[in-house]
Amino acid sequence: MKLLRWLARRSGLDIRSPKYSYGVDPVLGFTSARKHAEHWVNSTCGYCSVGCGMQLGVKDGRVVSVRGNPHHPVNLGKLCPKGLAEHYAIEAEGRARYPLLRKNGRLVRVSWDEALDAMVGRFRAVQRKYGPESLGVISTGQLVTEEFYTLGKLVQLGLGTRNYDGNTTLCMSTAVAGYKRSFGSDGPPGAYEDLEHADVILLIGANVAENHPILCTRLEENKAKTLIVADPRVTKTAMMADIYLPVKPRSDLALINAMLRIVIDEELYDKEFVAAHTSGFEELRASLAPYTLDSAAQITGLETALICKTALLYANAKAAFIGWTMGVNHSTKGTETVNAINNLALLTRHIGRPGASPFSITGQCNAMGTREAGFTSAIPGYRKFESREDRKEIARLWNLSPECIPTRRGLAYPDIIEGAVAGKIRALWILGTNPLVSFPNIDVLKHALGNLDFLVVQDGFHPTPTTELADLVLPAAIWGEKEGTYTNSERRVSKVNAAVAPPGEARTDFDIFLALAGRLGCKDELFPGWREPRDAFDEWRRVSAGRLCDYSGMSYAELEASGSIQWPFPPGSRSRASATRRLYGDGHFATEDGRARLLPTQWVPFPEQPNAEFPLILNTGRTVEHWHTRTKTGGISILQRMSPRAWLEMNPQDAARLNLHAHDRVEVISARGRVSRVELRITGIVAPGQVFLPFHFVETNANQITQSAFDPISREPNYKQCAVRVERSPSSPVQPHRNSFRNHSAKGGSP
Ligand code: SF4
């Protein structure tokens, strides 16, 4: 505070003056006249899936500040560092302002008419020559639900390709696949308030303190809980635990199976619930034979007593919550691990009750929106491609012939990239994502993009490493510049509003989709009379009616008035909203027979084991200050100064063996490539034999060395473990890293 007062005096500001009473400036650390908003616009944070309500302060047509919405039930006015600085993204360097078309090897400014004509002309030419499915589309978890809904129809029915997926496959397709297999439908069953009601909370591979900080405040408020954290790394969340389980990398599935075996052997399961509401118990019991305490201890590295204690605490809890994120999802065994988690919750009936839930904490702000309303791995409304009834129903709702609706999903994201490598995908449209930083084993992706006849990138920022390779760049509005809804991890729908217009000639994604539909000649058939996002929302409400993700009782007016609403929300739900706070409370699941499925799963070692040449296991992850590939946060000076560059965490034993010292610059090398000149941090946060590298930084891109290994069910990449060696970098002057993101021509992208 003394420092702030000194800074204020130097700046000639009286920070006690009422005129500085609005908006804390996260750059200066205190309020300033420049930040004195004339009015505030309610909206929702555009970063993570926690879904904090916020207010954007507007002055002279600019967003000058943000503050947490004190009335929003998710965050009650609190925001994390990213949220507090989010408005700076709107005016950050490198916003995409004009359509750019590659001519004679250079991207040159063109009109929207020329840009869209080129896009439609080239896509149609490729499809005529190579077939309709030679076109691929990869979107994001950053659009509003209205845009996902519109884009899905446009791609599948207007452009006529099924090869459409999102970057959400890189972070939570595993949770989707796991929920579908166990419960018959996607949809996290619980609510955030379960974190306050549970007496036992088990977090597996979930560093919420870093990645979902406002959820972490709920953990802190529950003083009665026992918090158990399973993670190979002593994360900030692990430091909060009552019981820390330092599992070996990718051994969580063996841990859960051993817990399941204890629960069954000790008869701690709810026999009545299992008999009435599940199927597959005997098959599950038989599959657990290999998971003795001794074998689980050997696989996980945990003491048998600790495994036993965890199982007994979980099974005997009044209400137990299991949360997970990328530590589970980013694996070739991710979907099976989610099924094992669901098995545990089902056997003990820790589901559908206050405090009791197997809960996937999603990544992006509106990953849930695309899961529900998108048209990628499912037909909107959690309908199945393979169900004749579902296809007939959606065709009726859309006034189309059922034959128009695809009977199976197209290629998932990694398979679209493989398709491009093989020459089967010849044109690609990428929206709001930056695979040149985020896709595993980046050289494969470069090969794929190099094979394309035409690449369109639609983004709020340019240049990014991905837009720089595009044949056509479409400038899109970002958070703060458009209207719609986001749905967070607890199925809570919140309104998103525009506070300012997009820069230059940038347009909202929704506008771009309708303009394309007009050029494709399908606007009147697919989007009759649509002019604004509300039109898409109204149709989506009708399409979701009667489904698990039922929005039909919601309206923009009600969302604005109440701040947010959880689905399912059919008409008349207001009076019984608490009854729909959790799914499956009645023991009826979304499977054909209404029973949840207990599914056998098998642990196997992760695909690339350490060896003599590459003796260390690399783990990748995030830091609180940055968002994915830093399109937004890399241009925000307060966040960039807090976390300006990547680092490599290494255990002191390994550092001593390699004769490395703190702050050395090192090379991290795998069978696929190397990351150069990373600053070394020597710390017991990582165990011997393991190293950790954050994945946000294009300059030291972790995906130069990650592998092309994917979950066979969800197609999510195995980002979390690969074999590497670490060497001191060849001696050369240490480069200044200050704000290196903006000094680098290939800046991080979205999201
Ligand atoms: Fe935004 Fe997530 Fe931070 Fe909340 S916790 S302010 S939603 S980034």
Residues whose N, C-alpha, C, O or C-beta is under 5 A from the ligand:
A	BS01	SF4	C45 Y47 C48 V50 G51 C52 L79 C80 K82 G83 H212 P213 I214
